[in-house]
Amino acid sequence: MRVPDEPVSSHPGIRIDKIPVSGAMGLIFTLGSLVIFLALPAVRWFAILSLPVGLAVAAILHFTGRR
């Protein structure tokens, strides 16, 4: 494998870290991502099993006052 002589610059295309995740567009992006990833059976089972755990942690944090 050949190592480049000069440093690699960043690609000028779309970067995932520059996509805003607030407001309506963030909601659309989040829901679209959920639809895409929940189509995979392994991810679907993980999401179904982790939902009660996430809700329990959220309830604990809410009632203990930690935010």
GIWO-V443879 format. One record per residue. N is the residue number from 1. RES is the residue in one small letter. SS is DSSP state (helix for helix, strand for strand, loop for the rest). OMEGA is omega in whole degrees, -180 to 180 (999 if undefined). BURIAL is + if it has 9 or more other C-alpha atoms within 8 Angstrom, else -. Layout:
BEGIN
((N | RES | SS | OMEGA | BURIAL) (N | RES | SS | OMEGA | BURIAL))
END
This chain:
BEGIN
((1 | m | loop | -177 | -) (2 | r | loop | 177 | -) (3 | v | loop | -179 | -) (4 | p | loop | -179 | -) (5 | d | loop | -179 | -) (6 | e | loop | 179 | -) (7 | p | loop | -179 | -) (8 | v | loop | 177 | -) (9 | s | loop | -179 | -) (10 | s | loop | -180 | -) (11 | h | loop | -178 | -) (12 | p | loop | -177 | -) (13 | g | loop | -179 | -) (14 | i | loop | 178 | -) (15 | r | loop | -177 | -) (16 | i | helix | -179 | -) (17 | d | helix | 179 | -) (18 | k | helix | 179 | -) (19 | i | loop | 180 | -) (20 | p | loop | -179 | -) (21 | v | loop | 177 | -) (22 | s | loop | 177 | -) (23 | g | helix | -175 | -) (24 | a | helix | -179 | -) (25 | m | helix | 176 | +) (26 | g | helix | 177 | +) (27 | l | helix | 179 | +) (28 | i | helix | 179 | -) (29 | f | helix | -179 | +) (30 | t | helix | 180 | -) (31 | l | helix | 177 | -) (32 | g | helix | 178 | -) (33 | s | helix | 178 | -) (34 | l | helix | -180 | -) (35 | v | helix | -179 | -) (36 | i | helix | -174 | -) (37 | f | helix | 179 | +) (38 | l | helix | 175 | +) (39 | a | loop | 179 | -) (40 | l | loop | -176 | -) (41 | p | helix | -178 | -) (42 | a | helix | 179 | -) (43 | v | helix | 179 | +) (44 | r | helix | 179 | +) (45 | w | helix | 177 | -) (46 | f | helix | -180 | -) (47 | a | helix | -180 | +) (48 | i | helix | -179 | -) (49 | l | helix | -177 | -) (50 | s | helix | -179 | -) (51 | l | helix | 178 | -) (52 | p | helix | 179 | -) (53 | v | helix | 178 | -) (54 | g | helix | 178 | -) (55 | l | helix | 178 | -) (56 | a | helix | 178 | -) (57 | v | helix | 179 | -) (58 | a | helix | 179 | -) (59 | a | helix | 179 | -) (60 | i | helix | 180 | -) (61 | l | helix | 179 | +) (62 | h | helix | -175 | +) (63 | f | helix | 176 | -) (64 | t | helix | 176 | -) (65 | g | loop | 178 | -) (66 | r | loop | 178 | -) (67 | r | loop | 999 | -))
END
